[in-house]
Amino acid sequence: MQNLDVSKTQMHGASWPNRIYLSHSEEEYRQLVNLLDSMIDEVGEDESHPLASLMEIVGVLIEKYEDDHVPELAVE
C-alpha cells in the first residue's frame, strides 16, 4: 500500500481525483483511512487549512463505507 505525502500531493493537485473515491472494498477503505490519517497529520485542527474541507469529505466517505459494511456493536 502506498503512503501519501500530503504536502507533495497538495502541490500536485492533479493526483487528488485518483485518491478520493467511494470505497467498494476493504482495501479501498483502508487506503482512504490512510489518506485521512495523513491529512490529519498535515491539517491538524486548522479549519482554515486549504485541505480541511477535503479532509471532511474523506471522513464522510469512510463513514459511508462503515455504515454499509461494519456491523454495529450490540448495546445491552
Distance bins in CASP14 RR format, pairs under 12 A and 6 or more apart:
PFRMAT RR
TARGET T0000
AUTHOR 0000-0000-0000
RMODE 2
METHOD distances of the structure
MODEL  1
1 26 0 0 0 0 0 1 0 0 0 0 0
1 27 1 0 0 1 0 0 0 0 0 0 0
1 28 0 0 0 0 0 1 0 0 0 0 0
1 29 0 0 0 0 0 1 0 0 0 0 0
1 30 1 0 0 1 0 0 0 0 0 0 0
1 31 1 0 0 1 0 0 0 0 0 0 0
1 32 0 0 0 0 0 1 0 0 0 0 0
1 33 0 0 0 0 0 1 0 0 0 0 0
1 34 1 0 0 1 0 0 0 0 0 0 0
1 35 0 0 0 0 0 1 0 0 0 0 0
1 37 0 0 0 0 0 1 0 0 0 0 0
1 38 0 0 0 0 0 1 0 0 0 0 0
2 9 0 0 0 0 0 1 0 0 0 0 0
2 15 0 0 0 0 0 1 0 0 0 0 0
2 18 0 0 0 0 0 1 0 0 0 0 0
2 19 0 0 0 0 1 0 0 0 0 0 0
2 27 0 0 0 0 0 1 0 0 0 0 0
2 30 0 0 0 0 0 1 0 0 0 0 0
2 31 0 0 0 0 1 0 0 0 0 0 0
2 34 0 0 0 0 1 0 0 0 0 0 0
2 35 0 0 0 0 0 1 0 0 0 0 0
2 38 0 0 0 0 0 1 0 0 0 0 0
3 9 0 0 0 0 0 1 0 0 0 0 0
3 19 0 0 0 0 0 1 0 0 0 0 0
3 30 0 0 0 0 0 1 0 0 0 0 0
3 31 0 0 0 0 0 1 0 0 0 0 0
3 34 1 0 0 1 0 0 0 0 0 0 0
3 35 0 0 0 0 1 0 0 0 0 0 0
3 37 0 0 0 0 1 0 0 0 0 0 0
3 38 1 0 0 1 0 0 0 0 0 0 0
3 41 0 0 0 0 0 1 0 0 0 0 0
4 10 0 0 0 0 0 1 0 0 0 0 0
4 12 0 0 0 0 0 1 0 0 0 0 0
4 15 0 0 0 0 1 0 0 0 0 0 0
4 16 0 0 0 0 0 1 0 0 0 0 0
4 18 0 0 0 0 0 1 0 0 0 0 0
4 19 1 0 0 1 0 0 0 0 0 0 0
4 20 0 0 0 0 0 1 0 0 0 0 0
4 31 0 0 0 0 1 0 0 0 0 0 0
4 32 0 0 0 0 0 1 0 0 0 0 0
4 33 0 0 0 0 0 1 0 0 0 0 0
4 34 1 0 0 1 0 0 0 0 0 0 0
4 35 1 0 1 0 0 0 0 0 0 0 0
4 36 0 0 0 0 1 0 0 0 0 0 0
4 37 0 0 0 0 1 0 0 0 0 0 0
4 38 1 0 1 0 0 0 0 0 0 0 0
4 39 0 0 0 0 1 0 0 0 0 0 0
4 40 0 0 0 0 0 1 0 0 0 0 0
4 41 0 0 0 0 0 1 0 0 0 0 0
4 42 0 0 0 0 1 0 0 0 0 0 0
4 51 0 0 0 0 0 1 0 0 0 0 0
4 58 0 0 0 0 0 1 0 0 0 0 0
5 11 0 0 0 0 1 0 0 0 0 0 0
5 12 0 0 0 0 1 0 0 0 0 0 0
5 15 0 0 0 0 0 1 0 0 0 0 0
5 19 0 0 0 0 0 1 0 0 0 0 0
5 34 0 0 0 0 0 1 0 0 0 0 0
5 35 0 0 0 0 0 1 0 0 0 0 0
5 38 1 0 0 1 0 0 0 0 0 0 0
5 39 0 0 0 0 0 1 0 0 0 0 0
5 41 0 0 0 0 0 1 0 0 0 0 0
5 42 0 0 0 0 1 0 0 0 0 0 0
6 12 0 0 0 0 0 1 0 0 0 0 0
6 13 0 0 0 0 0 1 0 0 0 0 0
6 15 0 0 0 0 0 1 0 0 0 0 0
6 16 0 0 0 0 0 1 0 0 0 0 0
6 19 0 0 0 0 0 1 0 0 0 0 0
6 34 0 0 0 0 0 1 0 0 0 0 0
6 35 0 0 0 0 1 0 0 0 0 0 0
6 36 0 0 0 0 0 1 0 0 0 0 0
6 37 0 0 0 0 1 0 0 0 0 0 0
6 38 1 0 1 0 0 0 0 0 0 0 0
6 39 1 0 1 0 0 0 0 0 0 0 0
6 40 0 0 0 0 1 0 0 0 0 0 0
6 41 1 0 0 1 0 0 0 0 0 0 0
6 42 1 0 1 0 0 0 0 0 0 0 0
6 43 0 0 0 0 1 0 0 0 0 0 0
6 44 0 0 0 0 0 1 0 0 0 0 0
6 49 0 0 0 0 0 1 0 0 0 0 0
6 50 0 0 0 0 0 1 0 0 0 0 0
6 51 1 0 0 1 0 0 0 0 0 0 0
6 54 0 0 0 0 1 0 0 0 0 0 0
6 55 0 0 0 0 1 0 0 0 0 0 0
6 58 0 0 0 0 0 1 0 0 0 0 0
7 13 0 0 0 0 0 1 0 0 0 0 0
7 38 0 0 0 0 1 0 0 0 0 0 0
7 39 0 0 0 0 0 1 0 0 0 0 0
7 41 0 0 0 0 1 0 0 0 0 0 0
7 42 1 0 0 1 0 0 0 0 0 0 0
7 43 0 0 0 0 0 1 0 0 0 0 0
7 49 0 0 0 0 0 1 0 0 0 0 0
7 50 0 0 0 0 0 1 0 0 0 0 0
7 51 0 0 0 0 1 0 0 0 0 0 0
8 14 0 0 0 0 0 1 0 0 0 0 0
8 15 0 0 0 0 1 0 0 0 0 0 0
8 16 0 0 0 0 0 1 0 0 0 0 0
8 38 0 0 0 0 0 1 0 0 0 0 0
8 42 0 0 0 0 0 1 0 0 0 0 0
9 15 1 0 1 0 0 0 0 0 0 0 0
9 16 1 0 0 1 0 0 0 0 0 0 0
9 17 0 0 0 0 0 1 0 0 0 0 0
9 18 0 0 0 0 0 1 0 0 0 0 0
9 19 1 0 0 1 0 0 0 0 0 0 0
9 20 0 0 0 0 0 1 0 0 0 0 0
9 35 0 0 0 0 1 0 0 0 0 0 0
9 38 0 0 0 0 1 0 0 0 0 0 0
9 39 0 0 0 0 1 0 0 0 0 0 0
9 42 0 0 0 0 1 0 0 0 0 0 0
9 50 0 0 0 0 0 1 0 0 0 0 0
9 51 0 0 0 0 1 0 0 0 0 0 0
9 54 0 0 0 0 0 1 0 0 0 0 0
10 16 0 0 0 0 1 0 0 0 0 0 0
10 19 0 0 0 0 0 1 0 0 0 0 0
10 38 0 0 0 0 0 1 0 0 0 0 0
10 39 0 0 0 0 1 0 0 0 0 0 0
10 42 1 0 0 1 0 0 0 0 0 0 0
10 43 0 0 0 0 0 1 0 0 0 0 0
10 49 0 0 0 0 1 0 0 0 0 0 0
10 50 1 0 0 1 0 0 0 0 0 0 0
10 51 1 0 0 1 0 0 0 0 0 0 0
10 52 0 0 0 0 0 1 0 0 0 0 0
10 54 0 0 0 0 1 0 0 0 0 0 0
10 55 0 0 0 0 0 1 0 0 0 0 0
11 50 0 0 0 0 0 1 0 0 0 0 0
11 51 0 0 0 0 0 1 0 0 0 0 0
12 18 0 0 0 0 0 1 0 0 0 0 0
12 19 0 0 0 0 0 1 0 0 0 0 0
13 19 0 0 0 0 1 0 0 0 0 0 0
13 20 0 0 0 0 0 1 0 0 0 0 0
13 50 0 0 0 0 0 1 0 0 0 0 0
13 51 0 0 0 0 0 1 0 0 0 0 0
13 54 0 0 0 0 0 1 0 0 0 0 0
15 35 0 0 0 0 0 1 0 0 0 0 0
16 35 0 0 0 0 1 0 0 0 0 0 0
16 39 0 0 0 0 0 1 0 0 0 0 0
16 50 0 0 0 0 0 1 0 0 0 0 0
16 51 0 0 0 0 1 0 0 0 0 0 0
16 54 1 0 0 1 0 0 0 0 0 0 0
16 55 0 0 0 0 0 1 0 0 0 0 0
16 57 0 0 0 0 0 1 0 0 0 0 0
16 58 0 0 0 0 0 1 0 0 0 0 0
17 54 0 0 0 0 0 1 0 0 0 0 0
18 28 0 0 0 0 0 1 0 0 0 0 0
18 31 0 0 0 0 0 1 0 0 0 0 0
18 35 0 0 0 0 0 1 0 0 0 0 0
19 28 0 0 0 0 0 1 0 0 0 0 0
19 31 1 0 0 1 0 0 0 0 0 0 0
19 32 0 0 0 0 1 0 0 0 0 0 0
19 34 0 0 0 0 0 1 0 0 0 0 0
19 35 1 0 1 0 0 0 0 0 0 0 0
19 36 0 0 0 0 0 1 0 0 0 0 0
19 38 0 0 0 0 1 0 0 0 0 0 0
19 39 0 0 0 0 0 1 0 0 0 0 0
19 51 0 0 0 0 0 1 0 0 0 0 0
19 54 0 0 0 0 1 0 0 0 0 0 0
19 57 0 0 0 0 0 1 0 0 0 0 0
19 58 0 0 0 0 1 0 0 0 0 0 0
19 61 0 0 0 0 0 1 0 0 0 0 0
20 28 0 0 0 0 0 1 0 0 0 0 0
20 31 0 0 0 0 0 1 0 0 0 0 0
20 32 0 0 0 0 1 0 0 0 0 0 0
20 35 1 0 0 1 0 0 0 0 0 0 0
20 36 0 0 0 0 0 1 0 0 0 0 0
20 39 0 0 0 0 0 1 0 0 0 0 0
20 51 0 0 0 0 0 1 0 0 0 0 0
20 53 0 0 0 0 0 1 0 0 0 0 0
20 54 1 0 0 1 0 0 0 0 0 0 0
20 55 0 0 0 0 0 1 0 0 0 0 0
20 56 0 0 0 0 0 1 0 0 0 0 0
20 57 1 0 0 1 0 0 0 0 0 0 0
20 58 1 0 0 1 0 0 0 0 0 0 0
20 59 0 0 0 0 0 1 0 0 0 0 0
20 60 0 0 0 0 0 1 0 0 0 0 0
20 61 1 0 0 1 0 0 0 0 0 0 0
20 62 0 0 0 0 0 1 0 0 0 0 0
21 27 0 0 0 0 0 1 0 0 0 0 0
21 28 1 0 0 1 0 0 0 0 0 0 0
21 29 0 0 0 0 0 1 0 0 0 0 0
21 31 0 0 0 0 1 0 0 0 0 0 0
21 32 1 0 0 1 0 0 0 0 0 0 0
21 35 0 0 0 0 0 1 0 0 0 0 0
21 57 0 0 0 0 0 1 0 0 0 0 0
21 58 0 0 0 0 1 0 0 0 0 0 0
21 61 1 0 0 1 0 0 0 0 0 0 0
21 62 0 0 0 0 0 1 0 0 0 0 0
21 64 0 0 0 0 0 1 0 0 0 0 0
21 65 0 0 0 0 0 1 0 0 0 0 0
22 28 0 0 0 0 1 0 0 0 0 0 0
22 29 0 0 0 0 0 1 0 0 0 0 0
22 32 0 0 0 0 1 0 0 0 0 0 0
22 57 0 0 0 0 0 1 0 0 0 0 0
22 58 0 0 0 0 0 1 0 0 0 0 0
22 59 0 0 0 0 0 1 0 0 0 0 0
22 60 0 0 0 0 1 0 0 0 0 0 0
22 61 1 0 1 0 0 0 0 0 0 0 0
22 62 0 0 0 0 0 1 0 0 0 0 0
22 63 0 0 0 0 0 1 0 0 0 0 0
22 64 1 0 0 1 0 0 0 0 0 0 0
22 65 1 0 0 1 0 0 0 0 0 0 0
22 68 0 0 0 0 1 0 0 0 0 0 0
22 69 0 0 0 0 0 1 0 0 0 0 0
23 29 1 0 1 0 0 0 0 0 0 0 0
23 30 0 0 0 0 1 0 0 0 0 0 0
23 31 1 0 0 1 0 0 0 0 0 0 0
23 32 1 0 1 0 0 0 0 0 0 0 0
23 33 0 0 0 0 1 0 0 0 0 0 0
23 34 0 0 0 0 0 1 0 0 0 0 0
23 35 0 0 0 0 0 1 0 0 0 0 0
23 36 0 0 0 0 0 1 0 0 0 0 0
23 58 0 0 0 0 0 1 0 0 0 0 0
23 59 0 0 0 0 0 1 0 0 0 0 0
23 60 0 0 0 0 0 1 0 0 0 0 0
23 61 1 0 0 1 0 0 0 0 0 0 0
23 62 1 0 0 1 0 0 0 0 0 0 0
23 63 0 0 0 0 0 1 0 0 0 0 0
23 64 0 0 0 0 1 0 0 0 0 0 0
23 65 1 0 1 0 0 0 0 0 0 0 0
23 66 0 0 0 0 1 0 0 0 0 0 0
23 67 0 0 0 0 0 1 0 0 0 0 0
23 68 0 0 0 0 1 0 0 0 0 0 0
23 69 0 0 0 0 1 0 0 0 0 0 0
23 70 0 0 0 0 0 1 0 0 0 0 0
24 31 0 0 0 0 0 1 0 0 0 0 0
24 32 0 0 0 0 0 1 0 0 0 0 0
24 61 0 0 0 0 0 1 0 0 0 0 0
24 64 0 0 0 0 0 1 0 0 0 0 0
24 65 0 0 0 0 1 0 0 0 0 0 0
24 68 0 0 0 0 1 0 0 0 0 0 0
24 69 0 0 0 0 1 0 0 0 0 0 0
25 31 0 0 0 0 1 0 0 0 0 0 0
25 32 0 0 0 0 0 1 0 0 0 0 0
25 65 0 0 0 0 1 0 0 0 0 0 0
25 68 0 0 0 0 0 1 0 0 0 0 0
25 69 0 0 0 0 1 0 0 0 0 0 0
26 32 0 0 0 0 0 1 0 0 0 0 0
26 33 0 0 0 0 0 1 0 0 0 0 0
26 65 0 0 0 0 1 0 0 0 0 0 0
26 66 0 0 0 0 0 1 0 0 0 0 0
26 69 1 0 0 1 0 0 0 0 0 0 0
26 70 0 0 0 0 0 1 0 0 0 0 0
27 33 0 0 0 0 0 1 0 0 0 0 0
27 34 0 0 0 0 0 1 0 0 0 0 0
27 65 0 0 0 0 0 1 0 0 0 0 0
28 34 0 0 0 0 0 1 0 0 0 0 0
28 35 0 0 0 0 0 1 0 0 0 0 0
28 61 0 0 0 0 1 0 0 0 0 0 0
28 62 0 0 0 0 0 1 0 0 0 0 0
28 64 0 0 0 0 0 1 0 0 0 0 0
28 65 1 0 0 1 0 0 0 0 0 0 0
28 69 0 0 0 0 0 1 0 0 0 0 0
29 35 0 0 0 0 0 1 0 0 0 0 0
29 36 0 0 0 0 0 1 0 0 0 0 0
29 58 0 0 0 0 0 1 0 0 0 0 0
29 59 0 0 0 0 0 1 0 0 0 0 0
29 61 0 0 0 0 1 0 0 0 0 0 0
29 62 1 0 0 1 0 0 0 0 0 0 0
29 63 0 0 0 0 0 1 0 0 0 0 0
29 64 0 0 0 0 1 0 0 0 0 0 0
29 65 1 0 1 0 0 0 0 0 0 0 0
29 66 1 0 0 1 0 0 0 0 0 0 0
29 67 0 0 0 0 0 1 0 0 0 0 0
29 68 0 0 0 0 0 1 0 0 0 0 0
29 69 1 0 0 1 0 0 0 0 0 0 0
29 70 0 0 0 0 1 0 0 0 0 0 0
30 36 0 0 0 0 0 1 0 0 0 0 0
30 37 0 0 0 0 0 1 0 0 0 0 0
30 62 0 0 0 0 1 0 0 0 0 0 0
30 65 0 0 0 0 1 0 0 0 0 0 0
31 37 0 0 0 0 0 1 0 0 0 0 0
31 38 0 0 0 0 0 1 0 0 0 0 0
31 58 0 0 0 0 0 1 0 0 0 0 0
31 61 0 0 0 0 0 1 0 0 0 0 0
31 62 0 0 0 0 0 1 0 0 0 0 0
31 65 0 0 0 0 0 1 0 0 0 0 0
32 38 0 0 0 0 0 1 0 0 0 0 0
32 39 0 0 0 0 0 1 0 0 0 0 0
32 54 0 0 0 0 0 1 0 0 0 0 0
32 55 0 0 0 0 0 1 0 0 0 0 0
32 57 0 0 0 0 0 1 0 0 0 0 0
32 58 1 0 1 0 0 0 0 0 0 0 0
32 59 1 0 0 1 0 0 0 0 0 0 0
32 60 0 0 0 0 0 1 0 0 0 0 0
32 61 1 0 1 0 0 0 0 0 0 0 0
32 62 1 0 1 0 0 0 0 0 0 0 0
32 63 0 0 0 0 0 1 0 0 0 0 0
32 64 0 0 0 0 1 0 0 0 0 0 0
32 65 1 0 0 1 0 0 0 0 0 0 0
32 66 0 0 0 0 0 1 0 0 0 0 0
33 39 0 0 0 0 0 1 0 0 0 0 0
33 40 0 0 0 0 0 1 0 0 0 0 0
33 58 0 0 0 0 1 0 0 0 0 0 0
33 59 0 0 0 0 1 0 0 0 0 0 0
33 61 0 0 0 0 0 1 0 0 0 0 0
33 62 1 0 0 1 0 0 0 0 0 0 0
33 63 0 0 0 0 0 1 0 0 0 0 0
33 65 0 0 0 0 1 0 0 0 0 0 0
33 66 0 0 0 0 1 0 0 0 0 0 0
33 70 0 0 0 0 0 1 0 0 0 0 0
34 40 0 0 0 0 0 1 0 0 0 0 0
34 41 0 0 0 0 0 1 0 0 0 0 0
34 58 0 0 0 0 0 1 0 0 0 0 0
34 62 0 0 0 0 0 1 0 0 0 0 0
35 41 0 0 0 0 0 1 0 0 0 0 0
35 42 0 0 0 0 0 1 0 0 0 0 0
35 43 0 0 0 0 0 1 0 0 0 0 0
35 51 0 0 0 0 0 1 0 0 0 0 0
35 54 0 0 0 0 1 0 0 0 0 0 0
35 55 0 0 0 0 1 0 0 0 0 0 0
35 57 0 0 0 0 0 1 0 0 0 0 0
35 58 1 0 1 0 0 0 0 0 0 0 0
35 59 0 0 0 0 1 0 0 0 0 0 0
35 61 0 0 0 0 1 0 0 0 0 0 0
35 62 0 0 0 0 1 0 0 0 0 0 0
36 42 0 0 0 0 0 1 0 0 0 0 0
36 43 0 0 0 0 1 0 0 0 0 0 0
36 44 0 0 0 0 0 1 0 0 0 0 0
36 51 0 0 0 0 0 1 0 0 0 0 0
36 54 0 0 0 0 1 0 0 0 0 0 0
36 55 1 0 0 1 0 0 0 0 0 0 0
36 56 0 0 0 0 1 0 0 0 0 0 0
36 57 0 0 0 0 1 0 0 0 0 0 0
36 58 1 0 1 0 0 0 0 0 0 0 0
36 59 1 0 1 0 0 0 0 0 0 0 0
36 60 0 0 0 0 0 1 0 0 0 0 0
36 61 0 0 0 0 1 0 0 0 0 0 0
36 62 1 0 0 1 0 0 0 0 0 0 0
36 63 0 0 0 0 0 1 0 0 0 0 0
36 65 0 0 0 0 0 1 0 0 0 0 0
37 43 0 0 0 0 0 1 0 0 0 0 0
37 44 0 0 0 0 0 1 0 0 0 0 0
37 55 0 0 0 0 0 1 0 0 0 0 0
37 58 0 0 0 0 1 0 0 0 0 0 0
37 59 0 0 0 0 0 1 0 0 0 0 0
37 62 0 0 0 0 0 1 0 0 0 0 0
38 44 0 0 0 0 0 1 0 0 0 0 0
38 51 0 0 0 0 1 0 0 0 0 0 0
38 54 0 0 0 0 0 1 0 0 0 0 0
38 55 0 0 0 0 1 0 0 0 0 0 0
38 58 0 0 0 0 1 0 0 0 0 0 0
39 46 0 0 0 0 0 1 0 0 0 0 0
39 49 0 0 0 0 1 0 0 0 0 0 0
39 50 0 0 0 0 0 1 0 0 0 0 0
39 51 1 0 1 0 0 0 0 0 0 0 0
39 52 0 0 0 0 1 0 0 0 0 0 0
39 53 0 0 0 0 0 1 0 0 0 0 0
39 54 1 0 0 1 0 0 0 0 0 0 0
39 55 1 0 1 0 0 0 0 0 0 0 0
39 56 0 0 0 0 1 0 0 0 0 0 0
39 57 0 0 0 0 0 1 0 0 0 0 0
39 58 1 0 0 1 0 0 0 0 0 0 0
39 59 0 0 0 0 1 0 0 0 0 0 0
39 62 0 0 0 0 0 1 0 0 0 0 0
40 46 0 0 0 0 0 1 0 0 0 0 0
40 49 0 0 0 0 0 1 0 0 0 0 0
40 51 0 0 0 0 1 0 0 0 0 0 0
40 52 0 0 0 0 0 1 0 0 0 0 0
40 54 0 0 0 0 0 1 0 0 0 0 0
40 55 1 0 0 1 0 0 0 0 0 0 0
40 56 0 0 0 0 0 1 0 0 0 0 0
40 58 0 0 0 0 1 0 0 0 0 0 0
40 59 0 0 0 0 1 0 0 0 0 0 0
40 62 0 0 0 0 0 1 0 0 0 0 0
41 49 0 0 0 0 0 1 0 0 0 0 0
41 51 0 0 0 0 0 1 0 0 0 0 0
41 55 0 0 0 0 0 1 0 0 0 0 0
42 49 1 0 0 1 0 0 0 0 0 0 0
42 50 0 0 0 0 1 0 0 0 0 0 0
42 51 1 0 0 1 0 0 0 0 0 0 0
42 52 0 0 0 0 1 0 0 0 0 0 0
42 54 0 0 0 0 0 1 0 0 0 0 0
42 55 0 0 0 0 1 0 0 0 0 0 0
43 49 1 0 1 0 0 0 0 0 0 0 0
43 50 0 0 0 0 1 0 0 0 0 0 0
43 51 1 0 1 0 0 0 0 0 0 0 0
43 52 1 0 1 0 0 0 0 0 0 0 0
43 53 0 0 0 0 1 0 0 0 0 0 0
43 54 0 0 0 0 1 0 0 0 0 0 0
43 55 1 0 1 0 0 0 0 0 0 0 0
43 56 0 0 0 0 1 0 0 0 0 0 0
43 58 0 0 0 0 0 1 0 0 0 0 0
44 51 0 0 0 0 1 0 0 0 0 0 0
44 52 0 0 0 0 1 0 0 0 0 0 0
44 55 0 0 0 0 1 0 0 0 0 0 0
45 52 0 0 0 0 1 0 0 0 0 0 0
45 55 0 0 0 0 0 1 0 0 0 0 0
46 52 1 0 0 1 0 0 0 0 0 0 0
46 53 0 0 0 0 0 1 0 0 0 0 0
46 55 0 0 0 0 0 1 0 0 0 0 0
47 53 0 0 0 0 1 0 0 0 0 0 0
47 55 0 0 0 0 1 0 0 0 0 0 0
47 56 0 0 0 0 1 0 0 0 0 0 0
49 55 0 0 0 0 1 0 0 0 0 0 0
49 56 0 0 0 0 0 1 0 0 0 0 0
51 57 0 0 0 0 0 1 0 0 0 0 0
51 58 0 0 0 0 1 0 0 0 0 0 0
52 58 0 0 0 0 0 1 0 0 0 0 0
52 59 0 0 0 0 0 1 0 0 0 0 0
53 59 0 0 0 0 0 1 0 0 0 0 0
53 60 0 0 0 0 0 1 0 0 0 0 0
54 60 0 0 0 0 0 1 0 0 0 0 0
54 61 0 0 0 0 0 1 0 0 0 0 0
55 61 0 0 0 0 0 1 0 0 0 0 0
55 62 0 0 0 0 0 1 0 0 0 0 0
56 62 0 0 0 0 0 1 0 0 0 0 0
56 63 0 0 0 0 0 1 0 0 0 0 0
57 63 0 0 0 0 0 1 0 0 0 0 0
57 64 0 0 0 0 0 1 0 0 0 0 0
58 64 0 0 0 0 0 1 0 0 0 0 0
58 65 0 0 0 0 0 1 0 0 0 0 0
59 65 0 0 0 0 1 0 0 0 0 0 0
59 66 0 0 0 0 1 0 0 0 0 0 0
59 67 0 0 0 0 0 1 0 0 0 0 0
60 66 0 0 0 0 0 1 0 0 0 0 0
60 67 0 0 0 0 0 1 0 0 0 0 0
61 67 0 0 0 0 0 1 0 0 0 0 0
61 68 0 0 0 0 0 1 0 0 0 0 0
62 68 0 0 0 0 0 1 0 0 0 0 0
62 69 0 0 0 0 0 1 0 0 0 0 0
62 70 0 0 0 0 0 1 0 0 0 0 0
63 69 0 0 0 0 0 1 0 0 0 0 0
63 70 0 0 0 0 1 0 0 0 0 0 0
64 70 0 0 0 0 0 1 0 0 0 0 0
66 72 0 0 0 0 1 0 0 0 0 0 0
END
